[in-house]
Amino acid sequence: CADVRPAPPLPSATAEYTAAWPQNALTAQIPRPDGGSVQYILDDSANGRCLIAMEGISEEETAAWVQVARTCGYAEVISETEAASTGMMFEKDGIVLSVAYSEGVLTLLIIAGASA
């Protein structure tokens, strides 16, 4: 029987449990959310990818951050909202930004050189 577990989002990165916002070329491309705190990061910026998981951020703070991202030039590619979660994808200058929010947890995946 084949192994059907999903692949990790960034297989070449190790989770770093930290409260510090990561400093790299990818995170420099996006605004930092005002609310919440960093829970962990998967920094694979050497390969053009970085994932940031935040906790303790409200739906209102997330919506305000999305507006800031739009003001910074990120264009929404797709957005889906369900009862308990919201997912969005944005693109700007070859940077794809995937945003997922659910019950106080915000996950940001930044991918360079991608096309949405």
Summary of the structure (lengths in Angstrom):
residues: 116
radius of gyration: 14.0
end to end distance: 33.1
largest distance: 48.7
contacts: 312
relative contact order: 0.20
helix: 16%
strand: 41%
